[in-house]
Amino acid sequence: MNSDEKNLTPKVQLVEISEENSDQRLDNFLISQLKGVPKSRIYRIVRKGEVRVNKGRVDVKYRLVAGDIVRIPPVRIAERSEVSYVPQGLQAALHHGVLFEDDGFLIINKPAGFAVHGGSGVSSGIIEGLRLLRPEAHFLELVHRLDKDTSGCLIIAKKRSTLKLLHELFRENNIHKTYLALLAGQWARKKLIVTAPLLKNINKGGERIVVISSAGKEAETLFRRVKLFSDSTLVEASPKTGRTHQIRVHAASLGHPIIGDDRYGRDDINHKFKGRGYKRMFLHAEKLKFQHPVTGDPLTILAPLPQQLEDLLKHEEQV
């Protein structure tokens, strides 16, 4: 047997969807079945029609139904060395950064600088690292996402049934999120609700950006001033909707982009603050408030601000 054959999944798999996997998106199901296969490759085999559901073509967003038969073609998987490395910083966060855990889900204090999911040149994200460090866990799935450079509260489901319940809470806006952000300049307002609609777009370099557009989806963020500094403002940002880059775009629309935001911020401001020690975007998912999806008990989960950001704020001149 040559090395290529060793790195192939079985010839063709026909998998019947159980009640446990019902309502899961096809792409997420395939990611769980084809461990080590790049996400881009999974999307490609679906697009080319190599993956079939009940003998028909479907989109990656298709939600599976109990009894569906999914055809999974032979796919070359990555070498173990490509997917089995978990950086030390990520290991420490996954071991010591657990803020809450029961038998249905856990909440970790995600470190900045790590993607929640591998792919696009990133072999090991938060979820891959967690699966490698917890090989006994039969089910671990992201409930929602945070940007790579954002730190703070991240929920991961340990059961399919709990994942469904948590998704329902998110859909009905029953999970209340509060972020801490440091904005450029002095923001004169004490409180403001921004309701600018957001549209995903692709710029000339092929990079995905989000723009304010009447053709976009509704988005709402409450900004509340916490501290005023000489050339920056610490705010709480509470998004009612969960659009991609929502807080970042809404902050920039105020004329006060988030410090360190290399996509929606200003290069000159970011350069100035980098000289003071700000090495990352200052956006932190500080708090989650919701009712436990099974017991109904009220939960308030707090992720402490990373010490580096806490120390930097102490040196800012307060007004």
N, C-alpha and C positions, 0 to 999 in steps of 0.2 A: 504493500500500500504506500503510495507516495504522499508527500506532505500536503498536497492540495486536497487529496481524498480525506486525510485525517481532519482537515479543517472544514469539512462539509457537514451540514445537518443531514438527517436521513432523507432518502430520495424524495418522497412527497408525503406530507402529513395531512391527514384529514381529521380535524379536531371538532368534536361536537361541543357546543357552548352549553355550559351548565348554568343553573340559576345563579350560582356564585359570580359568574362573569357577565351575566345579563346587564345590559345598559352601559357596558364599558365601550369606549371608543376603540375602533379597529386598530389604530396605530399603537395605542397603549397596550392592547392585548398582544400584538406582535412583538413589541419591545420586551414584554415579559416572557414570551416564548422563545425569542431569538436572542438570548443573552450574548453579548459580544459582537453583535452585528451593528454597524454604524446606523444611526437613525436615518441618514440620507439614503442609505441602501434600502432600508425598509420602505421608505416613501417611494423609491424608484420602482420596486417590484410591485407595489400596489398600483402605481400609475400605469405600468406596462401591462397590467392585467394578469400578472403571474399569481397573485393572490386572488382567490375567488371566495365568495360567500354564497352558498346554495347554488354553485355553478355559475354565478353571475358576477360581473364587475361591480365594485363599489368604491366609494371614496374613503380616504383614511379617516374621515370624521364620522363614518357610519357607526351607529351604536348597535352593538350586538344584541341579539335576542336569544333567550334560552331555546335550544334546539337547532340553531343555525349550524351549518357545517362549513367550517373554514378550511380552505385548501391552502397549505403553506408549502411553497416550492423548496427544492434544495438551495441553501444559501451558504456561501462561504463565511465562516465566522472568524473573528479576529484571534490572533495568537493570545494566549493567556497573559503574556507579559504586557500586552497593550491595555488590558482592562483590569489587571489585578493590583495595580499600584495605587495606594491611597496616600497622598502627601501627608506629612507629619502634622501640619497645621489643621488639616481637615480631620485627621484621626482624633486629635485632641478635642476638637469641637464636637465631634460625634460621640465621643466617650463622656466628656464632661459638660457639654452644653445642652443636656436634656433638661427642659424647663417643666415638662409634664409628661407622664406616661401612664397608660393603663392598658388593658388587653385589646382595646380597639384602635387606639392611635397614640402618637407621641408628638410633642412640639419641641423643636430644638431652636437654640439661638444660633442661627446660621451666620458663619463668618463671611465678611466681605471678601471678594476676590475668587469665589468659587461658584460656578454655574450650578443650578439646581439639577440639571440633567446633562449628561455627556452628549457629545455630538458637535459638529462644526469645528473639528480640530481639538475638542476637549474629550479625552478618553474617559475620565472619571469625574463625574459630578457628585453632588450631595447624595442623590438617591443611589447611584452605583456604589459609592463609598459605604453607605449604610448597609446595603445588601451584602457587601464583601465582609464587613465587620460583624454582621449578624447572619451567618450562613444557616442558622437553624430557623430563621424566620421564613415562613412559607409565602407571605404576602407583605410587600412594602411598596406603597405608591404615593406619589406626591398628591396632595389635595389641592394645592394652588402653587403659584410660583412667585419668586422674588428675583429681581434683576441680579446679575452676577455681582455687581459692586454694592448691592444693598445688603445690610446685615439685619439680624433680628428674627422675630417669630416666624417659624415655618412649620406647617402641619403636615404630618405624614401618616397615612392610614395603615393599619396592620390587618384590617379585614375588609373584604369587598363590601360587606353590608354597611360597615361604618363609613367607608368612602362615599357610598351613595347618600347616606344621611348628611354627611358634612357638605357634599356638593349641593344638596338641597338647601342647607342653611345659607351657603354662599349665594345661590340663585335668588333666594328670597331676602337678601341683604340682612340676614339675622346674625352675621358675624361682623362685629364692629371693630375696625382696625384703626390704630393710631400710630402714626409715624413721627419721628423727630427729624427735622431737616434744618440745615443752616443755609439761609438764603443770602445772596450777595446784596450788599447795601442795606440801608435802614428802611424797613417797611413801615410806613406811617400808620397803617390800619392796625386795629387790635384784633379784628375778626372779619372774615369775608368768605362767602360761598361762591366758588367759581363753577360755572355750569357750561363751559365751552365744549361743544361736541368734538370728538376726536376721530380721525381717519388714519388708518395705517397706510403708509406710502413707501415707495422705494426711491432713493435718491440716485444720482448719476453713478456713484461708486458701487451701487448694488447693495448698499447698507439700508436696512429697514429703519425708517423713522416714522414718527407719529406727528401729524399736523392738526391744527384746529381747522375744522371745515364744517360747513352746514350739511355736507353730504355724509358726515361721520356719525358715529353712535353717541347717544347722550352720555355725558360724564359729569359727575358732581364731586367736588372736593371742598371740604371746610378747612380753611386755614385759620389758626389762632396763634397770636403772638405770645411767646413765652418770655424771651429776653431780648433786649435791644443792645447791640454793641456798636462800637464806633463806625465800623464799615460792614456789618453783617447783622442778621436777625435770626434768632433761633425760633422756630415755629413748630407747632403741632399740626400735622396734616391728616385729616380723616376722610378717606375716600368712601363715598356712598356706593359708587360703582367701581368695578375692578378692571378698567381698561389698561392695555399695555402702555407703560411709561406715563400713566395718568398724572401722578403728582409732579413728575419732572416737567412735563409740558405745561401744566397749569401754573406751576411756579414761574416758569420762564415767561408765560403770558402776562404775569404781573409786572414784568420788568425786573424781577429779582430771581434769577435762576439759582439752582442749588449749587453750592460750592463743590467743585470737583467733577461736575457733570460735563464730560467731554463731548456729549452729543447735543445737548440743548443749552449748555452754558456758554460763557465767554472765555476765550483762550487767555486774554490778558488778566482777567480776574483769577482764573484757575492757576495761572503761572505765579501770581502774587501770593496766593494762599499756599501753593506748593512750597514756596520758599519759607513759609512759616511752619512747615511740617505736615500739612494736609496732603496725604498721599492717596486718598481715595475720595469717592463721592460721599458727601455727608448726608446720607439718607439711611435711617434705621427704623425698622418695624418694631416699635417699642411695646405695643400692647394689643392684646386680643381679648374681646369680651363676647361671650356667647353662652347659650345654655348647652350643657352636655347633650350630645345627640341621642344618647341612650337613657341616661338617668334623669335628664331635665334639670340637673343642678346648675346653678350659675357658676361660670368660670371666668376668672380674670387672670390672664397670663402676662407677666411682665418680663421683658428681655432687657437686662441692664445695658446701658450704652457702653460700647467697647472702651476700655480704659484709655486707649490712645486718643480717642475723640474727647473723652471727659477731661483729660489733661490739657488738651489744646484749648478747650473752652475756658479753662481757668486763666489762661494767659490773654484772653480777649478783653479789651477795655470796655467795661459795661457802662451804659449811659444811664 
